[in-house]
């Protein structure tokens, strides 16, 4: 079943008129129809220009006390009487209409052709397709996605096909790898997760992802750093802070939507493990591979980014996850203002549960355990539904993960329903050749938007 609100009549028109086997004349007519498609905001401005020309003419005539109108009327009347004497009205009338329509089409296509040659030489169809896509995406719902890590960037790749009004709120607690080194040596907030989200939302995603993920293998001080992290660090130094650096980078990269850090405070995670140890640092928590009893941040209660709060207040739809429970999702919920803003919104809110558990952190966790951990961390009821994978991975995948001591996140339906959450079970899993599983970007996005379209009418 397809999601009706996401299917635009523009797509149907484009499919109807864009037939690869059409002759040249037919393709030229098809391009005219493209420019006349509803929603491109071309026809209204064309007609407005014509009305302006007519008003200018009327104004000039009035200014000259209607003298041109009198003589023009006499001349046109005489010319029309002479013309209809030799050509019957049932022929001359339609002929005049066809001639006028032809001139309008000719003038419009020539004007559009000149504009296209300037903006996109030799690629009129690509420009039209971009305009149609932009109009469709600009009408999409305002979606706020909260998380971090590869799970968040994976989801964004799917969501950007349905809306351009996406805000990704990303954790800045990472202190490992290239991000951690830049954080310690230069003092910038970790750019790694933000870099992944920017590349996921960019138009030229494939090339940009490869460029941003490129890691230097030689050079004093450069080894291990990714180009994307260095790019964002340089932009932070130029613009003054990470928020401005992300905004400037988004314009350069033609990003659909926006990426925002949850806070501009230099936050460090701490966790109390089941063996009584207290660990500081996101990377050390992940490496400990022990059950987490309590988690927090230093300094406590960091202030939220105002733009992130504004995005939540204006959101039509709030999505939490997917991602590592304790190191990607919960760090955002340690910002009290963000939690308060999410809890206050009366819009569809959903949590995307992980497909597999994680060594130590969520080993043996069921779906209700994930929900309980989120409720405990933020102390509030933040989401109304949970999206879970419907079917288990294949045996080969389960055996592969079992070697690391992890397995599928089991749905304990009764416990989840007892928490007051609605269960959305769907097949959103992608099994890879290396026997790992991820959420499939497009399947996941389609299920999320389908649920949104069904539930949005229930909210005031």
C-alpha positions in Angstrom: 0.0 0.0 0.0 1.4 3.4 -1.0 1.2 6.5 1.0 -1.2 8.8 -0.8 -0.1 12.2 0.6 3.5 11.5 -0.7 2.4 10.7 -4.3 2.3 14.0 -6.2 0.3 14.5 -9.4 3.5 16.1 -10.7 5.2 12.8 -10.6 2.3 11.2 -12.5 2.5 14.0 -15.1 6.3 13.6 -15.4 5.9 9.8 -16.0 3.2 10.3 -18.6 5.1 12.9 -20.6 8.6 11.5 -20.2 8.6 8.5 -22.5 12.1 7.6 -23.8 10.8 6.4 -27.2 9.0 9.6 -28.1 9.9 11.3 -31.4 11.7 14.7 -31.2 8.5 16.7 -31.8 6.6 14.9 -29.1 9.5 15.4 -26.7 9.4 19.1 -27.4 5.7 19.2 -26.6 6.3 17.2 -23.5 8.8 19.8 -22.3 6.1 22.5 -22.8 3.7 20.5 -20.7 6.3 20.2 -18.0 6.6 23.9 -17.7 2.8 24.2 -17.6 2.5 21.5 -14.8 0.7 22.7 -11.7 2.9 23.8 -8.8 5.9 25.2 -10.6 4.8 28.8 -10.1 5.5 29.6 -13.8 2.1 30.2 -15.2 0.9 32.6 -12.6 3.9 34.9 -13.0 3.6 34.7 -16.8 0.0 35.8 -16.6 0.9 38.5 -14.1 3.5 39.9 -16.5 0.9 39.9 -19.3 -1.6 41.7 -17.0 1.1 44.2 -16.1 1.8 45.0 -19.8 -1.9 45.5 -20.4 -2.2 47.8 -17.4 0.7 49.9 -18.7 -1.0 50.2 -22.0 -4.3 51.2 -20.4 -2.5 53.8 -18.2 -0.7 55.4 -21.2 -4.0 55.6 -23.0 -5.8 57.2 -20.1 -2.9 59.6 -19.6 -3.3 60.7 -23.3 -7.1 61.2 -22.7 -8.1 58.1 -24.7 -7.0 59.6 -28.0 -5.0 56.4 -29.0 -8.0 54.3 -28.0 -10.3 56.1 -30.3 -8.1 55.9 -33.4 -6.9 52.4 -32.5 -10.5 51.2 -32.2 -11.4 52.8 -35.6 -8.4 51.3 -37.3 -9.0 47.8 -35.8 -12.7 48.0 -36.7 -12.0 48.9 -40.3 -9.3 46.2 -40.6 -11.5 43.5 -39.1 -14.5 44.4 -41.3 -12.2 44.2 -44.4 -10.7 40.9 -43.2 -14.1 39.3 -42.5 -15.4 40.4 -45.8 -13.0 38.0 -47.6 -12.5 35.4 -44.7 -15.7 34.1 -42.9 -15.8 34.6 -39.2 -16.1 30.9 -38.5 -12.6 30.6 -40.0 -11.0 33.9 -39.0 -12.0 33.6 -35.3 -10.4 30.2 -34.6 -7.5 31.2 -36.8 -6.8 34.2 -34.6 -7.1 32.2 -31.4 -4.7 29.6 -32.7 -2.2 32.2 -33.8 -2.4 33.9 -30.4 -1.9 30.7 -28.5 1.0 29.8 -30.8 2.7 33.1 -30.1 2.3 32.6 -26.3 3.8 29.1 -26.4 6.6 30.3 -28.7 7.4 33.3 -26.5 7.3 31.2 -23.3 9.5 28.4 -24.6 12.1 30.8 -26.0 12.2 32.6 -22.7 12.5 29.4 -20.7 15.1 28.2 -23.1 17.3 31.2 -22.5 16.9 30.8 -18.7 17.7 27.1 -18.9 20.8 27.7 -21.0 22.1 30.1 -18.3 21.2 28.0 -15.3 21.8 24.5 -16.7 23.3 24.4 -20.2 22.0 21.5 -22.3 20.0 20.0 -19.3 16.5 21.4 -19.5 14.9 18.2 -18.4 17.3 17.9 -15.4 16.3 21.5 -14.4 12.6 20.7 -14.8 13.0 17.6 -12.8 14.8 19.5 -10.0 12.0 22.1 -9.9 9.3 19.4 -9.7 11.2 17.6 -7.0 11.8 20.7 -5.0 8.2 21.7 -5.1 7.1 18.3 -3.9 9.6 18.1 -1.1 9.0 21.6 0.1 5.4 20.6 0.9 6.5 17.7 3.0 5.9 17.6 6.8 8.3 19.3 9.2 10.2 16.3 10.7 12.6 16.4 13.6 14.9 13.4 14.0 16.9 13.0 17.2 19.9 10.7 17.6 23.4 10.2 16.3 25.8 7.7 14.8 25.3 5.8 11.6 21.7 5.0 12.5 20.6 8.6 12.2 22.4 9.3 8.9 21.0 6.1 7.5 17.5 7.2 8.3 18.0 10.7 6.8 18.9 9.2 3.4 15.4 7.8 3.2 13.5 10.7 4.7 15.0 13.3 2.3 13.0 11.6 -0.5 9.8 12.6 1.2 10.4 16.0 2.7 12.9 18.9 2.5 11.7 20.1 5.9 14.0 17.9 8.0 15.9 18.8 11.1 18.4 16.4 12.5 19.3 17.1 16.2 22.7 15.4 16.8 24.6 14.5 19.9 28.0 16.2 20.5 29.3 13.8 23.1 31.6 11.8 20.8 35.2 11.7 22.0 36.7 8.9 20.0 38.6 8.6 16.7 39.2 11.6 14.5 36.4 13.6 16.3 38.0 13.0 19.7 41.4 14.0 18.5 40.1 17.3 17.1 38.2 17.9 20.3 41.2 17.4 22.5 43.8 19.2 20.3 41.8 22.1 18.9 38.9 22.4 21.3 36.0 22.1 18.8 32.9 20.1 19.3 33.1 16.7 17.8 32.1 16.9 14.1 31.8 13.2 13.2 28.1 12.6 13.5 27.2 16.0 12.1 29.5 15.3 9.1 27.6 12.0 8.4 24.2 13.7 8.6 25.3 16.5 6.3 26.5 14.1 3.7 23.3 12.0 4.0 21.1 15.1 3.4 23.2 16.4 0.5 21.9 16.2 -3.1 25.1 14.6 -4.4 25.2 12.1 -1.6 27.3 9.4 -3.0 30.2 11.5 -4.1 30.0 13.7 -1.0 29.9 10.7 1.3 33.0 9.3 -0.2 34.8 12.7 0.1 33.7 13.3 3.6 34.6 9.8 4.8 38.1 9.9 3.1 40.8 9.4 5.8 44.3 10.5 5.3 46.8 7.7 5.4 50.0 9.8 5.4 51.2 13.2 6.6 52.3 14.3 10.0 49.3 14.9 12.1 46.8 14.0 9.4 46.8 10.3 9.6 43.4 9.0 10.7 41.6 12.2 10.2 38.7 12.3 7.8 38.3 15.1 5.3 34.8 15.9 6.5 35.9 16.4 10.1 38.7 18.7 9.0 36.3 20.6 6.7 33.9 21.3 9.6 36.7 22.1 12.0 38.0 24.7 9.5 34.5 26.1 9.0 34.1 26.4 12.8 37.3 28.4 13.0 36.3 30.7 10.2 32.6 31.3 11.3 33.3 31.3 15.1 31.2 28.3 16.3 29.9 24.9 15.1 26.3 26.2 14.6 27.4 28.8 12.0 29.9 26.3 10.5 27.0 23.8 9.9 24.8 26.5 8.4 27.5 27.6 6.0 28.4 24.0 5.1 24.7 23.2 4.4 24.6 26.0 1.8 27.8 24.9 0.1 26.6 21.2 0.0 23.0 21.9 -1.0 21.6 20.1 2.0 17.9 19.2 2.2 16.9 20.3 5.6 19.2 21.3 8.5 21.5 19.6 11.0 21.8 21.0 14.5 23.9 20.0 17.5 21.7 19.4 20.6 23.9 21.8 22.6 27.0 23.9 22.0 28.4 23.0 25.5 31.5 20.8 25.6 29.7 17.7 27.0 31.3 14.5 28.4 29.3 11.4 29.1 29.7 9.4 32.3 28.2 6.1 33.2 28.0 3.9 36.3 28.4 0.3 35.4 26.9 -2.8 37.0 30.2 -3.6 38.6 30.3 -0.3 40.4 32.8 1.4 38.1 32.2 5.0 37.0 33.5 5.8 33.5 33.8 9.2 31.8 33.9 9.5 28.1 31.6 8.2 25.3 34.3 6.0 23.7 35.3 4.4 27.0 31.7 3.6 27.8 31.3 1.8 24.5 34.6 -0.1 25.1 33.7 -1.2 28.6 31.1 -3.6 27.3 29.3 -3.7 30.7 25.7 -3.2 31.7 25.0 0.5 32.3 23.1 1.3 35.6 23.1 5.0 35.3 24.2 7.6 32.8 24.7 11.4 32.9 26.8 14.2 31.5 29.4 16.8 32.6 28.5 19.5 33.0 25.0 18.5 34.1 21.9 20.0 32.5 23.6 21.7 29.5 21.6 24.4 27.7 19.9 23.4 24.4 20.6 25.1 21.1 17.8 27.7 20.6 17.3 26.7 17.0 16.9 23.1 18.0 14.1 24.1 20.4 12.5 26.2 17.7 12.6 23.3 15.3 10.8 21.0 17.9 8.2 23.7 18.6 7.4 23.9 14.8 7.6 20.1 14.1 4.8 18.1 12.6 6.5 14.8 13.4 9.2 13.8 15.9 11.3 10.7 15.4 13.8 9.4 18.1 16.5 7.0 16.9 17.7 4.7 15.6 21.2 4.5 17.1 23.2 3.3 20.0 20.9 3.6 23.0 23.3 5.0 25.6 25.9 6.8 23.4 23.8 8.2 20.5 20.2 8.7 21.6 20.2 9.3 25.4 23.0 12.0 25.3 20.5 14.2 23.5 17.9 13.5 26.2 20.3 14.7 28.9 19.6 18.2 27.7 16.6 19.1 29.9 15.2 21.9 27.6 15.1 19.4 24.6 13.2 16.9 26.7 10.7 19.5 27.9 10.1 20.8 24.4 9.5 17.2 23.0 7.2 16.3 25.9 5.1 19.5 25.3 4.4 18.7 21.6 1.0 17.2 20.7 2.2 15.7 17.4 3.0 12.1 16.3 6.2 11.0 18.2 7.8 7.6 17.5 10.9 5.8 18.7 12.8 3.5 16.3 14.1 0.5 18.2 17.4 -1.1 17.2 17.3 -4.4 15.4 20.2 -6.0 17.3 21.5 -5.5 20.8 25.0 -4.1 21.6 27.8 -5.8 23.4 27.6 -5.0 27.1 25.4 -1.9 26.8 22.1 -3.5 25.8 23.1 -7.1 25.8 19.9 -9.2 26.4 17.7 -6.1 26.1 14.1 -6.5 24.8 12.1 -3.7 23.2 10.5 -2.8 26.6 14.0 -2.6 28.1 15.0 0.1 25.6 11.8 2.0 26.3 12.4 1.8 30.1 16.0 3.1 29.7 14.8 6.1 27.7 12.0 6.9 30.2 14.5 6.6 33.1 17.1 8.8 31.4 14.7 11.7 30.7 12.1 11.1 33.4 9.2 11.9 31.0 6.9 10.3 28.5 8.4 11.3 25.2 7.0 9.1 22.4 3.7 7.4 21.7 4.7 4.5 19.5 7.7 2.3 18.9 8.8 0.9 15.5 10.3 -2.6 15.6 11.6 -5.0 13.0 8.9 -7.6 12.3 10.9 -10.7 11.3 14.2 -12.0 12.8 17.3 -11.9 10.7 18.4 -15.2 9.0 20.3 -17.8 10.9 23.7 -16.9 9.4 23.3 -13.3 10.6 22.2 -14.4 14.1 25.2 -16.8 14.3 27.5 -14.0 13.2 26.3 -11.6 15.9 26.3 -14.4 18.5 30.1 -14.6 18.3 30.1 -11.1 19.7 27.6 -12.0 22.4 24.7 -10.1 21.0 21.5 -11.0 19.3 18.1 -9.7 18.0 16.1 -7.3 20.1 13.1 -9.4 21.1 9.6 -7.8 21.0 7.9 -8.4 24.4 4.5 -7.2 23.2 2.7 -7.2 26.6 5.4 -5.2 28.4 5.5 -2.7 25.6 1.8 -2.2 25.6 1.8 -1.9 29.4 4.1 1.1 28.9 1.4 2.8 27.0 3.1 2.7 23.6 1.7 1.6 20.3 3.7 -1.1 18.4 4.4 -0.6 14.7 5.9 -3.8 13.4 7.3 -3.7 9.9 10.1 -5.2 7.7 12.6 -2.4 7.6 15.8 -4.5 7.8 18.6 -4.7 5.3 20.8 -7.8 5.5 24.3 -7.2 4.0 26.8 -9.5 2.5 29.1 -9.2 5.5 26.3 -10.7 7.6 25.5 -7.4 9.3 22.1 -5.8 9.4 21.0 -2.1 9.2 17.7 -0.3 8.8 16.9 0.0 5.1 16.7 3.8 4.6 13.9 3.8 2.1 11.8 1.1 3.7 12.2 2.7 7.1 11.2 6.2 5.8 8.2 4.8 3.9 6.9 3.1 7.0 7.4 6.2 9.2 5.6 8.5 6.7 2.8 6.0 6.3 2.2 5.9 10.1 2.4 9.7 10.2 -0.2 10.2 7.5 -2.6 7.8 9.4 -2.1 9.4 12.8 -1.7 13.2 12.1 -5.5 13.7 11.9 -5.9 12.4 15.4 -3.8 15.3 16.8 -5.3 18.8 17.4 
